[in-house]
Amino acid sequence: MKAEETVTIDLRGKSAFSDYMIVTSGRANRHVGAIADNVTKGLKETGIKNIHVEGVPNCDWVVIDSGDVIVHVFRPEVREFYNLERLWAQNPAIAAV
């Protein structure tokens, strides 16, 4: 789906709710929605159940929670505003670069 600037953040030992966070971007609302749909479909095809998805109606920011892995798909300006990479990075100075 040509997601852009995909980053995987290891949350093991930092969070009780998930082991990994994936943050990626789509170019526009429709692209964000398509990426989220594809990720959700792929998770279901691999047998992962109880997937929770939020944000699909607007597609500015879609969150896909599959338990051990949480996927955030943003429009670029929304991603920049929330800057989750900096928030969860092991070394915030590196993530800000």
Backbone as XML, in Angstrom:
<?xml version="1.0"?>
<chain id="A" units="angstrom">
  <residue number="1" name="MET">
    <atom name="N" x="0.821" y="-1.209" z="0.000"/>
    <atom name="CA" x="0.000" y="0.000" z="0.000"/>
    <atom name="C" x="0.856" y="1.259" z="0.000"/>
  </residue>
  <residue number="2" name="LYS">
    <atom name="N" x="2.154" y="1.096" z="-0.057"/>
    <atom name="CA" x="3.079" y="2.221" z="-0.126"/>
    <atom name="C" x="2.951" y="3.169" z="1.065"/>
  </residue>
  <residue number="3" name="ALA">
    <atom name="N" x="2.853" y="2.593" z="2.247"/>
    <atom name="CA" x="2.894" y="3.407" z="3.458"/>
    <atom name="C" x="4.262" y="4.079" z="3.523"/>
  </residue>
  <residue number="4" name="GLU">
    <atom name="N" x="4.314" y="5.238" z="4.121"/>
    <atom name="CA" x="5.546" y="6.025" z="4.124"/>
    <atom name="C" x="6.109" y="6.180" z="5.527"/>
  </residue>
  <residue number="5" name="GLU">
    <atom name="N" x="7.435" y="6.248" z="5.599"/>
    <atom name="CA" x="8.162" y="6.519" z="6.851"/>
    <atom name="C" x="7.710" y="5.611" z="7.994"/>
  </residue>
  <residue number="6" name="THR">
    <atom name="N" x="7.724" y="4.314" z="7.735"/>
    <atom name="CA" x="7.295" y="3.341" z="8.735"/>
    <atom name="C" x="8.389" y="3.128" z="9.775"/>
  </residue>
  <residue number="7" name="VAL">
    <atom name="N" x="7.987" y="3.203" z="11.042"/>
    <atom name="CA" x="8.906" y="3.041" z="12.169"/>
    <atom name="C" x="8.312" y="2.001" z="13.117"/>
  </residue>
  <residue number="8" name="THR">
    <atom name="N" x="9.160" y="1.091" z="13.598"/>
    <atom name="CA" x="8.743" y="0.121" z="14.610"/>
    <atom name="C" x="9.407" y="0.495" z="15.927"/>
  </residue>
  <residue number="9" name="ILE">
    <atom name="N" x="8.603" y="0.604" z="16.970"/>
    <atom name="CA" x="9.098" y="0.984" z="18.286"/>
    <atom name="C" x="8.915" y="-0.200" z="19.235"/>
  </residue>
  <residue number="10" name="ASP">
    <atom name="N" x="9.998" y="-0.626" z="19.845"/>
    <atom name="CA" x="9.979" y="-1.740" z="20.795"/>
    <atom name="C" x="9.505" y="-1.214" z="22.147"/>
  </residue>
  <residue number="11" name="LEU">
    <atom name="N" x="8.363" y="-1.703" z="22.592"/>
    <atom name="CA" x="7.781" y="-1.249" z="23.858"/>
    <atom name="C" x="7.991" y="-2.239" z="24.999"/>
  </residue>
  <residue number="12" name="ARG">
    <atom name="N" x="8.655" y="-3.351" z="24.717"/>
    <atom name="CA" x="8.865" y="-4.348" z="25.767"/>
    <atom name="C" x="9.632" y="-3.708" z="26.923"/>
  </residue>
  <residue number="13" name="GLY">
    <atom name="N" x="9.102" y="-3.856" z="28.117"/>
    <atom name="CA" x="9.710" y="-3.271" z="29.298"/>
    <atom name="C" x="9.309" y="-1.824" z="29.543"/>
  </residue>
  <residue number="14" name="LYS">
    <atom name="N" x="8.639" y="-1.196" z="28.570"/>
    <atom name="CA" x="8.189" y="0.189" z="28.719"/>
    <atom name="C" x="6.681" y="0.279" z="28.906"/>
  </residue>
  <residue number="15" name="SER">
    <atom name="N" x="5.974" y="-0.756" z="28.460"/>
    <atom name="CA" x="4.523" y="-0.696" z="28.451"/>
    <atom name="C" x="3.934" y="-2.055" z="28.808"/>
  </residue>
  <residue number="16" name="ALA">
    <atom name="N" x="2.851" y="-2.041" z="29.555"/>
    <atom name="CA" x="2.163" y="-3.279" z="29.904"/>
    <atom name="C" x="1.098" y="-3.641" z="28.872"/>
  </residue>
  <residue number="17" name="PHE">
    <atom name="N" x="0.744" y="-2.712" z="27.986"/>
    <atom name="CA" x="-0.367" y="-2.958" z="27.081"/>
    <atom name="C" x="0.041" y="-3.492" z="25.714"/>
  </residue>
  <residue number="18" name="SER">
    <atom name="N" x="1.300" y="-3.398" z="25.337"/>
    <atom name="CA" x="1.712" y="-3.864" z="24.020"/>
    <atom name="C" x="3.220" y="-4.062" z="23.979"/>
  </residue>
  <residue number="19" name="ASP">
    <atom name="N" x="3.682" y="-4.906" z="23.053"/>
    <atom name="CA" x="5.112" y="-5.157" z="22.899"/>
    <atom name="C" x="5.748" y="-4.282" z="21.821"/>
  </residue>
  <residue number="20" name="TYR">
    <atom name="N" x="4.979" y="-3.997" z="20.783"/>
    <atom name="CA" x="5.516" y="-3.199" z="19.676"/>
    <atom name="C" x="4.486" y="-2.182" z="19.202"/>
  </residue>
  <residue number="21" name="MET">
    <atom name="N" x="4.979" y="-1.053" z="18.733"/>
    <atom name="CA" x="4.152" y="-0.031" z="18.124"/>
    <atom name="C" x="4.731" y="0.255" z="16.742"/>
  </residue>
  <residue number="22" name="ILE">
    <atom name="N" x="3.877" y="0.240" z="15.761"/>
    <atom name="CA" x="4.283" y="0.591" z="14.404"/>
    <atom name="C" x="3.611" y="1.902" z="14.060"/>
  </residue>
  <residue number="23" name="VAL">
    <atom name="N" x="4.396" y="2.858" z="13.582"/>
    <atom name="CA" x="3.883" y="4.168" z="13.196"/>
    <atom name="C" x="4.218" y="4.363" z="11.729"/>
  </residue>
  <residue number="24" name="THR">
    <atom name="N" x="3.216" y="4.728" z="10.939"/>
    <atom name="CA" x="3.428" y="4.936" z="9.510"/>
    <atom name="C" x="2.503" y="6.036" z="9.015"/>
  </residue>
  <residue number="25" name="SER">
    <atom name="N" x="2.727" y="6.472" z="7.789"/>
    <atom name="CA" x="1.935" y="7.563" z="7.215"/>
    <atom name="C" x="1.356" y="7.186" z="5.857"/>
  </residue>
  <residue number="26" name="GLY">
    <atom name="N" x="0.187" y="7.770" z="5.589"/>
    <atom name="CA" x="-0.421" y="7.735" z="4.268"/>
    <atom name="C" x="-0.506" y="9.166" z="3.775"/>
  </residue>
  <residue number="27" name="ARG">
    <atom name="N" x="-0.515" y="9.346" z="2.473"/>
    <atom name="CA" x="-0.462" y="10.696" z="1.901"/>
    <atom name="C" x="-1.736" y="11.509" z="2.099"/>
  </residue>
  <residue number="28" name="ALA">
    <atom name="N" x="-2.875" y="10.847" z="2.173"/>
    <atom name="CA" x="-4.170" y="11.532" z="2.306"/>
    <atom name="C" x="-5.123" y="10.619" z="3.074"/>
  </residue>
  <residue number="29" name="ASN">
    <atom name="N" x="-6.283" y="11.143" z="3.435"/>
    <atom name="CA" x="-7.262" y="10.376" z="4.210"/>
    <atom name="C" x="-7.581" y="9.034" z="3.555"/>
  </residue>
  <residue number="30" name="ARG">
    <atom name="N" x="-7.809" y="9.049" z="2.270"/>
    <atom name="CA" x="-8.159" y="7.818" z="1.553"/>
    <atom name="C" x="-7.003" y="6.808" z="1.621"/>
  </residue>
  <residue number="31" name="HIS">
    <atom name="N" x="-5.773" y="7.309" z="1.502"/>
    <atom name="CA" x="-4.605" y="6.441" z="1.575"/>
    <atom name="C" x="-4.464" y="5.849" z="2.984"/>
  </residue>
  <residue number="32" name="VAL">
    <atom name="N" x="-4.682" y="6.653" z="4.013"/>
    <atom name="CA" x="-4.642" y="6.174" z="5.402"/>
    <atom name="C" x="-5.670" y="5.063" z="5.590"/>
  </residue>
  <residue number="33" name="GLY">
    <atom name="N" x="-6.882" y="5.268" z="5.099"/>
    <atom name="CA" x="-7.937" y="4.263" z="5.211"/>
    <atom name="C" x="-7.592" y="2.972" z="4.486"/>
  </residue>
  <residue number="34" name="ALA">
    <atom name="N" x="-7.001" y="3.081" z="3.304"/>
    <atom name="CA" x="-6.625" y="1.898" z="2.528"/>
    <atom name="C" x="-5.525" y="1.107" z="3.234"/>
  </residue>
  <residue number="35" name="ILE">
    <atom name="N" x="-4.545" y="1.810" z="3.792"/>
    <atom name="CA" x="-3.475" y="1.138" z="4.536"/>
    <atom name="C" x="-4.071" y="0.408" z="5.740"/>
  </residue>
  <residue number="36" name="ALA">
    <atom name="N" x="-4.926" y="1.094" z="6.491"/>
    <atom name="CA" x="-5.549" y="0.489" z="7.677"/>
    <atom name="C" x="-6.378" y="-0.737" z="7.299"/>
  </residue>
  <residue number="37" name="ASP">
    <atom name="N" x="-7.147" y="-0.643" z="6.229"/>
    <atom name="CA" x="-7.943" y="-1.790" z="5.776"/>
    <atom name="C" x="-7.055" y="-2.967" z="5.415"/>
  </residue>
  <residue number="38" name="ASN">
    <atom name="N" x="-5.956" y="-2.697" z="4.722"/>
    <atom name="CA" x="-5.037" y="-3.750" z="4.312"/>
    <atom name="C" x="-4.364" y="-4.416" z="5.514"/>
  </residue>
  <residue number="39" name="VAL">
    <atom name="N" x="-3.940" y="-3.608" z="6.488"/>
    <atom name="CA" x="-3.308" y="-4.156" z="7.693"/>
    <atom name="C" x="-4.312" y="-5.025" z="8.448"/>
  </residue>
  <residue number="40" name="THR">
    <atom name="N" x="-5.524" y="-4.528" z="8.617"/>
    <atom name="CA" x="-6.563" y="-5.279" z="9.325"/>
    <atom name="C" x="-6.863" y="-6.595" z="8.620"/>
  </residue>
  <residue number="41" name="LYS">
    <atom name="N" x="-6.982" y="-6.554" z="7.313"/>
    <atom name="CA" x="-7.243" y="-7.761" z="6.524"/>
    <atom name="C" x="-6.103" y="-8.761" z="6.692"/>
  </residue>
  <residue number="42" name="GLY">
    <atom name="N" x="-4.864" y="-8.286" z="6.621"/>
    <atom name="CA" x="-3.707" y="-9.161" z="6.775"/>
    <atom name="C" x="-3.649" y="-9.807" z="8.153"/>
  </residue>
  <residue number="43" name="LEU">
    <atom name="N" x="-3.956" y="-9.028" z="9.183"/>
    <atom name="CA" x="-3.974" y="-9.576" z="10.540"/>
    <atom name="C" x="-5.022" y="-10.672" z="10.675"/>
  </residue>
  <residue number="44" name="LYS">
    <atom name="N" x="-6.197" y="-10.437" z="10.129"/>
    <atom name="CA" x="-7.264" y="-11.441" z="10.190"/>
    <atom name="C" x="-6.888" y="-12.698" z="9.427"/>
  </residue>
  <residue number="45" name="GLU">
    <atom name="N" x="-6.228" y="-12.534" z="8.277"/>
    <atom name="CA" x="-5.811" y="-13.678" z="7.467"/>
    <atom name="C" x="-4.763" y="-14.535" z="8.172"/>
  </residue>
  <residue number="46" name="THR">
    <atom name="N" x="-3.986" y="-13.931" z="9.058"/>
    <atom name="CA" x="-2.980" y="-14.696" z="9.801"/>
    <atom name="C" x="-3.555" y="-15.318" z="11.069"/>
  </residue>
  <residue number="47" name="GLY">
    <atom name="N" x="-4.835" y="-15.115" z="11.313"/>
    <atom name="CA" x="-5.499" y="-15.756" z="12.437"/>
    <atom name="C" x="-5.583" y="-14.921" z="13.698"/>
  </residue>
  <residue number="48" name="ILE">
    <atom name="N" x="-5.199" y="-13.676" z="13.636"/>
    <atom name="CA" x="-5.285" y="-12.817" z="14.815"/>
    <atom name="C" x="-6.737" y="-12.381" z="14.998"/>
  </residue>
  <residue number="49" name="LYS">
    <atom name="N" x="-7.246" y="-12.613" z="16.188"/>
    <atom name="CA" x="-8.635" y="-12.271" z="16.493"/>
    <atom name="C" x="-8.668" y="-11.076" z="17.434"/>
  </residue>
  <residue number="50" name="ASN">
    <atom name="N" x="-9.836" y="-10.562" z="17.666"/>
    <atom name="CA" x="-10.046" y="-9.437" z="18.587"/>
    <atom name="C" x="-9.236" y="-8.201" z="18.200"/>
  </residue>
  <residue number="51" name="ILE">
    <atom name="N" x="-9.252" y="-7.866" z="16.939"/>
    <atom name="CA" x="-8.585" y="-6.662" z="16.444"/>
    <atom name="C" x="-9.527" y="-5.491" z="16.679"/>
  </residue>
  <residue number="52" name="HIS">
    <atom name="N" x="-9.005" y="-4.439" z="17.267"/>
    <atom name="CA" x="-9.809" y="-3.240" z="17.534"/>
    <atom name="C" x="-9.285" y="-2.092" z="16.669"/>
  </residue>
  <residue number="53" name="VAL">
    <atom name="N" x="-10.186" y="-1.468" z="15.907"/>
    <atom name="CA" x="-9.803" y="-0.389" z="14.994"/>
    <atom name="C" x="-10.577" y="0.876" z="15.362"/>
  </residue>
  <residue number="54" name="GLU">
    <atom name="N" x="-9.861" y="1.992" z="15.443"/>
    <atom name="CA" x="-10.476" y="3.298" z="15.740"/>
    <atom name="C" x="-10.012" y="4.324" z="14.716"/>
  </residue>
  <residue number="55" name="GLY">
    <atom name="N" x="-10.893" y="5.252" z="14.362"/>
    <atom name="CA" x="-10.522" y="6.380" z="13.526"/>
    <atom name="C" x="-10.847" y="6.251" z="12.053"/>
  </residue>
  <residue number="56" name="VAL">
    <atom name="N" x="-11.508" y="5.180" z="11.660"/>
    <atom name="CA" x="-11.778" y="4.952" z="10.241"/>
    <atom name="C" x="-12.705" y="5.996" z="9.620"/>
  </residue>
  <residue number="57" name="PRO">
    <atom name="N" x="-13.720" y="6.503" z="10.304"/>
    <atom name="CA" x="-14.592" y="7.465" z="9.627"/>
    <atom name="C" x="-13.871" y="8.697" z="9.070"/>
  </residue>
  <residue number="58" name="ASN">
    <atom name="N" x="-12.898" y="9.242" z="9.805"/>
    <atom name="CA" x="-12.198" y="10.440" z="9.327"/>
    <atom name="C" x="-10.885" y="10.125" z="8.623"/>
  </residue>
  <residue number="59" name="CYS">
    <atom name="N" x="-10.221" y="9.072" z="9.075"/>
    <atom name="CA" x="-8.942" y="8.622" z="8.513"/>
    <atom name="C" x="-7.833" y="9.662" z="8.589"/>
  </residue>
  <residue number="60" name="ASP">
    <atom name="N" x="-7.878" y="10.538" z="9.593"/>
    <atom name="CA" x="-6.727" y="11.402" z="9.876"/>
    <atom name="C" x="-5.674" y="10.577" z="10.607"/>
  </residue>
  <residue number="61" name="TRP">
    <atom name="N" x="-6.161" y="9.700" z="11.503"/>
    <atom name="CA" x="-5.307" y="8.853" z="12.320"/>
    <atom name="C" x="-6.105" y="7.594" z="12.625"/>
  </residue>
  <residue number="62" name="VAL">
    <atom name="N" x="-5.634" y="6.461" z="12.160"/>
    <atom name="CA" x="-6.302" y="5.192" z="12.423"/>
    <atom name="C" x="-5.398" y="4.358" z="13.325"/>
  </residue>
  <residue number="63" name="VAL">
    <atom name="N" x="-5.975" y="3.806" z="14.374"/>
    <atom name="CA" x="-5.252" y="2.955" z="15.308"/>
    <atom name="C" x="-5.796" y="1.536" z="15.171"/>
  </residue>
  <residue number="64" name="ILE">
    <atom name="N" x="-4.880" y="0.587" z="14.997"/>
    <atom name="CA" x="-5.237" y="-0.827" z="14.893"/>
    <atom name="C" x="-4.550" y="-1.540" z="16.051"/>
  </residue>
  <residue number="65" name="ASP">
    <atom name="N" x="-5.341" y="-2.042" z="16.973"/>
    <atom name="CA" x="-4.812" y="-2.712" z="18.161"/>
    <atom name="C" x="-5.038" y="-4.209" z="18.009"/>
  </residue>
  <residue number="66" name="SER">
    <atom name="N" x="-3.940" y="-4.953" z="17.873"/>
    <atom name="CA" x="-4.046" y="-6.409" z="17.754"/>
    <atom name="C" x="-3.503" y="-7.102" z="18.989"/>
  </residue>
  <residue number="67" name="GLY">
    <atom name="N" x="-3.341" y="-6.363" z="20.067"/>
    <atom name="CA" x="-2.843" y="-6.931" z="21.315"/>
    <atom name="C" x="-1.363" y="-6.654" z="21.491"/>
  </residue>
  <residue number="68" name="ASP">
    <atom name="N" x="-0.523" y="-7.542" z="21.002"/>
    <atom name="CA" x="0.925" y="-7.378" z="21.157"/>
    <atom name="C" x="1.501" y="-6.292" z="20.267"/>
  </residue>
  <residue number="69" name="VAL">
    <atom name="N" x="0.781" y="-5.959" z="19.201"/>
    <atom name="CA" x="1.248" y="-4.936" z="18.261"/>
    <atom name="C" x="0.132" y="-3.917" z="18.045"/>
  </residue>
  <residue number="70" name="ILE">
    <atom name="N" x="0.505" y="-2.638" z="18.139"/>
    <atom name="CA" x="-0.435" y="-1.550" z="17.845"/>
    <atom name="C" x="0.114" y="-0.804" z="16.635"/>
  </residue>
  <residue number="71" name="VAL">
    <atom name="N" x="-0.748" y="-0.580" z="15.649"/>
    <atom name="CA" x="-0.352" y="0.119" z="14.430"/>
    <atom name="C" x="-1.080" y="1.456" z="14.378"/>
  </residue>
  <residue number="72" name="HIS">
    <atom name="N" x="-0.304" y="2.526" z="14.185"/>
    <atom name="CA" x="-0.860" y="3.866" z="14.021"/>
    <atom name="C" x="-0.597" y="4.285" z="12.573"/>
  </residue>
  <residue number="73" name="VAL">
    <atom name="N" x="-1.651" y="4.663" z="11.872"/>
    <atom name="CA" x="-1.511" y="5.156" z="10.496"/>
    <atom name="C" x="-2.014" y="6.594" z="10.482"/>
  </residue>
  <residue number="74" name="PHE">
    <atom name="N" x="-1.131" y="7.515" z="10.119"/>
    <atom name="CA" x="-1.416" y="8.946" z="10.186"/>
    <atom name="C" x="-1.364" y="9.610" z="8.817"/>
  </residue>
  <residue number="75" name="ARG">
    <atom name="N" x="-2.062" y="10.728" z="8.691"/>
    <atom name="CA" x="-1.718" y="11.693" z="7.648"/>
    <atom name="C" x="-0.468" y="12.406" z="8.152"/>
  </residue>
  <residue number="76" name="PRO">
    <atom name="N" x="0.433" y="12.852" z="7.271"/>
    <atom name="CA" x="1.720" y="13.416" z="7.711"/>
    <atom name="C" x="1.615" y="14.551" z="8.726"/>
  </residue>
  <residue number="77" name="GLU">
    <atom name="N" x="0.699" y="15.486" z="8.540"/>
    <atom name="CA" x="0.614" y="16.620" z="9.462"/>
    <atom name="C" x="0.091" y="16.205" z="10.834"/>
  </residue>
  <residue number="78" name="VAL">
    <atom name="N" x="-0.770" y="15.195" z="10.878"/>
    <atom name="CA" x="-1.279" y="14.696" z="12.159"/>
    <atom name="C" x="-0.167" y="13.932" z="12.880"/>
  </residue>
  <residue number="79" name="ARG">
    <atom name="N" x="0.599" y="13.163" z="12.126"/>
    <atom name="CA" x="1.732" y="12.437" z="12.707"/>
    <atom name="C" x="2.754" y="13.407" z="13.305"/>
  </residue>
  <residue number="80" name="GLU">
    <atom name="N" x="3.023" y="14.468" z="12.584"/>
    <atom name="CA" x="3.983" y="15.459" z="13.074"/>
    <atom name="C" x="3.476" y="16.117" z="14.357"/>
  </residue>
  <residue number="81" name="PHE">
    <atom name="N" x="2.173" y="16.405" z="14.415"/>
    <atom name="CA" x="1.591" y="17.048" z="15.592"/>
    <atom name="C" x="1.738" y="16.172" z="16.845"/>
  </residue>
  <residue number="82" name="TYR">
    <atom name="N" x="1.375" y="14.882" z="16.731"/>
    <atom name="CA" x="1.406" y="13.994" z="17.902"/>
    <atom name="C" x="2.797" y="13.440" z="18.190"/>
  </residue>
  <residue number="83" name="ASN">
    <atom name="N" x="3.612" y="13.276" z="17.187"/>
    <atom name="CA" x="5.013" y="12.863" z="17.314"/>
    <atom name="C" x="5.202" y="11.703" z="18.298"/>
  </residue>
  <residue number="84" name="LEU">
    <atom name="N" x="4.500" y="10.596" z="18.049"/>
    <atom name="CA" x="4.581" y="9.433" z="18.925"/>
    <atom name="C" x="5.985" y="8.841" z="18.986"/>
  </residue>
  <residue number="85" name="GLU">
    <atom name="N" x="6.727" y="8.948" z="17.903"/>
    <atom name="CA" x="8.087" y="8.411" z="17.904"/>
    <atom name="C" x="8.930" y="9.062" z="19.002"/>
  </residue>
  <residue number="86" name="ARG">
    <atom name="N" x="8.827" y="10.352" z="19.137"/>
    <atom name="CA" x="9.591" y="11.062" z="20.165"/>
    <atom name="C" x="9.105" y="10.677" z="21.554"/>
  </residue>
  <residue number="87" name="LEU">
    <atom name="N" x="7.816" y="10.535" z="21.710"/>
    <atom name="CA" x="7.226" y="10.196" z="22.997"/>
    <atom name="C" x="7.689" y="8.835" z="23.501"/>
  </residue>
  <residue number="88" name="TRP">
    <atom name="N" x="7.779" y="7.850" z="22.601"/>
    <atom name="CA" x="8.088" y="6.487" z="23.001"/>
    <atom name="C" x="9.526" y="6.068" z="22.722"/>
  </residue>
  <residue number="89" name="ALA">
    <atom name="N" x="10.308" y="6.913" z="22.076"/>
    <atom name="CA" x="11.673" y="6.536" z="21.715"/>
    <atom name="C" x="12.532" y="6.327" z="22.957"/>
  </residue>
  <residue number="90" name="GLN">
    <atom name="N" x="13.477" y="5.420" z="22.825"/>
    <atom name="CA" x="14.403" y="5.147" z="23.928"/>
    <atom name="C" x="15.287" y="6.358" z="24.186"/>
  </residue>
  <residue number="91" name="ASN">
    <atom name="N" x="15.689" y="7.053" z="23.112"/>
    <atom name="CA" x="16.518" y="8.233" z="23.229"/>
    <atom name="C" x="15.828" y="9.359" z="22.472"/>
  </residue>
  <residue number="92" name="PRO">
    <atom name="N" x="15.041" y="10.232" z="23.148"/>
    <atom name="CA" x="14.258" y="11.264" z="22.482"/>
    <atom name="C" x="15.086" y="12.178" z="21.590"/>
  </residue>
  <residue number="93" name="ALA">
    <atom name="N" x="16.348" y="12.410" z="21.906"/>
    <atom name="CA" x="17.172" y="13.279" z="21.089"/>
    <atom name="C" x="17.381" y="12.683" z="19.696"/>
  </residue>
  <residue number="94" name="ILE">
    <atom name="N" x="17.491" y="11.356" z="19.610"/>
    <atom name="CA" x="17.671" y="10.693" z="18.322"/>
    <atom name="C" x="16.392" y="10.744" z="17.523"/>
  </residue>
  <residue number="95" name="ALA">
    <atom name="N" x="15.231" y="10.523" z="18.161"/>
    <atom name="CA" x="13.952" y="10.495" z="17.454"/>
    <atom name="C" x="13.597" y="11.865" z="16.879"/>
  </residue>
  <residue number="96" name="ALA">
    <atom name="N" x="14.086" y="12.930" z="17.485"/>
    <atom name="CA" x="13.754" y="14.278" z="17.021"/>
    <atom name="C" x="14.529" y="14.653" z="15.765"/>
  </residue>
  <residue number="97" name="VAL">
    <atom name="N" x="15.554" y="13.904" z="15.416"/>
    <atom name="CA" x="16.395" y="14.229" z="14.262"/>
    <atom name="C" x="15.683" y="13.930" z="12.986"/>
  </residue>
</chain>
